[in-house]
Structures are given as C-alpha cells and as structure tokens.
Amino acid sequence: MAVHGKYDQPCPKCGAPVQRIRYAQNECNYCATCQTDGKVLADRGLSRLLKQDWPRTLEDLEELRSPKA
C-alpha cells in the first residue's frame, strides 16, 4: 500500500520508479525492484500489442524511455 496511487514516483523504500498495470477500469501500482526482483509485469493490452518488444526489466524500460542521441 506504500506505493498506491504513486505511479512513476520513487518508491519510498528503494527509490525505483513505481510501475503500473492497467486492466479494464482498474489499475495496480507496484515497485518492480521491491516486489518482483526488477521484473516488469506485463500489462495485458500493451504487452499483447508489443509482444517481443515488451520490456522485461527496469533497465530495458529505462532504455526505452531515455531519448537517444
């Protein structure tokens, strides 16, 4: 509950960005570092669309978010 409603804000325990899973009209926030050992959980709609391009770890996700020079 420490990360409830804090998507993309730092986790109070480790400082990693809080992740979000959306399903229907609901969402679940979690810290990938503290709760899943750095593994990004699959969002049902986006992961099906992106398939193999879906980021599997926080490092993969940060690489996608950072602008390329």
Secondary structure in CASP SS format (residue, H / E / C, confidence):
PFRMAT SS
TARGET T0000
AUTHOR 0000-0000-0000
METHOD secondary structure of the structure
MODEL  1
M C 1.00
A C 1.00
V C 1.00
H C 1.00
G C 1.00
K C 1.00
Y C 1.00
D C 1.00
Q C 1.00
P E 1.00
C C 1.00
P C 1.00
K C 1.00
C C 1.00
G C 1.00
A C 1.00
P E 1.00
V E 1.00
Q E 1.00
R E 1.00
I E 1.00
R E 1.00
Y E 1.00
A C 1.00
Q C 1.00
N E 1.00
E E 1.00
C E 1.00
N E 1.00
Y E 1.00
C E 1.00
A H 1.00
T H 1.00
C H 1.00
Q H 1.00
T H 1.00
D C 1.00
G C 1.00
K E 1.00
V C 1.00
L C 1.00
A C 1.00
D C 1.00
R H 1.00
G H 1.00
L H 1.00
S H 1.00
R H 1.00
L H 1.00
L H 1.00
K H 1.00
Q H 1.00
D H 1.00
W C 1.00
P C 1.00
R C 1.00
T E 1.00
L H 1.00
E H 1.00
D H 1.00
L H 1.00
E H 1.00
E H 1.00
L H 1.00
R H 1.00
S C 1.00
P C 1.00
K C 1.00
A C 1.00
END
